[in-house]
């Protein structure tokens, strides 16, 4: 999404593109702490506060943290189910973000 459209939202009562990305990334951070057994209070702050560059850095940090956590965690069914929940949650919001991109005439990136 071009940075000048980061605050785009198709209707007033939904999150902006920035807020969707921020929410998805913060949920990774929050869930890692939950899975470690040291849950933190859900306090994402202003989800529209990030620039494009800041979101990219934040996303890379949190995905790296998730990969590192998974690589070093003791495998259990409960942990596997929680990781699946985290991935499903992020896939849901990625789908919303792709819809926003298409509404703005932007071709979504292919993973």
C-alpha positions in Angstrom: 0.0 0.0 0.0 1.4 3.4 -0.8 2.2 5.2 2.5 -0.2 8.0 1.6 -3.0 5.5 1.8 -2.0 3.9 5.1 -4.9 5.5 6.9 -7.4 4.2 4.3 -10.4 2.4 5.5 -13.4 1.4 3.3 -16.0 2.5 5.8 -15.7 4.6 9.0 -16.3 1.8 11.6 -13.4 -0.5 10.6 -9.7 -0.3 11.2 -7.4 1.6 8.8 -4.8 -0.3 6.8 -2.2 0.8 9.3 -4.3 -0.3 12.2 -4.9 -3.7 10.7 -1.1 -4.2 10.2 -0.3 -2.8 13.7 -3.0 -5.0 15.3 -1.7 -8.2 13.6 1.9 -7.4 14.5 1.1 -6.5 18.1 -0.9 -9.7 18.5 2.2 -11.7 17.7 4.2 -9.8 20.4 1.3 -10.3 22.9 0.9 -14.0 22.1 4.6 -14.8 22.4 4.5 -13.5 26.0 1.3 -15.5 26.6 3.0 -18.6 25.3 6.1 -18.0 27.4 3.8 -17.9 30.5 4.3 -14.2 31.1 1.2 -12.6 29.6 1.1 -8.9 29.2 -1.9 -6.7 29.3 -3.5 -6.0 25.9 -2.4 -2.4 25.3 -1.7 -1.9 21.6 -1.9 1.9 21.9 -2.8 4.0 18.9 -2.8 1.5 16.0 -2.5 4.3 13.5 0.7 5.7 14.9 3.2 3.8 12.7 4.8 4.9 9.5 5.3 2.4 6.7 9.0 2.0 7.6 8.2 1.6 11.3 5.6 -1.1 10.6 8.0 -3.0 8.4 10.7 -3.0 11.1 8.2 -3.9 13.8 6.8 -6.8 11.7 10.3 -8.1 11.0 11.2 -8.0 14.7 8.0 -9.8 15.8 8.2 -12.5 13.1 11.8 -13.1 14.0 10.8 -13.2 17.7 8.1 -15.7 16.9 10.4 -17.9 14.8 13.0 -17.8 17.6 10.4 -18.7 20.2 9.1 -21.6 18.2 12.6 -22.9 17.5 13.5 -23.0 21.2 10.1 -24.0 22.7 9.3 -27.4 24.1 6.9 -29.0 21.6 3.4 -29.7 23.1 0.0 -30.0 21.6 -1.2 -26.9 23.5 1.7 -24.9 22.1 1.1 -26.2 18.6 -2.6 -25.2 18.9 -1.7 -21.7 20.1 0.8 -21.2 17.3 -1.9 -22.2 14.8 -4.3 -19.7 16.4 -1.7 -17.0 16.0 -1.1 -17.8 12.4 -4.9 -18.1 11.7 -5.4 -14.7 13.3 -2.8 -13.1 11.2 -4.0 -14.8 8.0 -7.5 -13.3 8.7 -6.1 -9.8 9.0 -3.8 -10.3 6.0 -6.9 -11.2 4.0 -8.5 -7.9 5.1 -5.4 -6.0 4.1 -5.4 -7.7 0.7 -9.0 -6.5 0.3 -8.0 -3.0 1.1 -5.1 -3.1 -1.4 -7.5 -4.3 -4.1 -10.0 -1.6 -3.3 -7.2 1.0 -3.8 -6.2 -0.7 -7.1 -2.9 -2.1 -5.7 -1.9 -5.6 -6.7 -1.2 -7.6 -3.5 2.2 -9.1 -3.1 2.6 -12.8 -3.7 4.2 -14.8 -0.8 
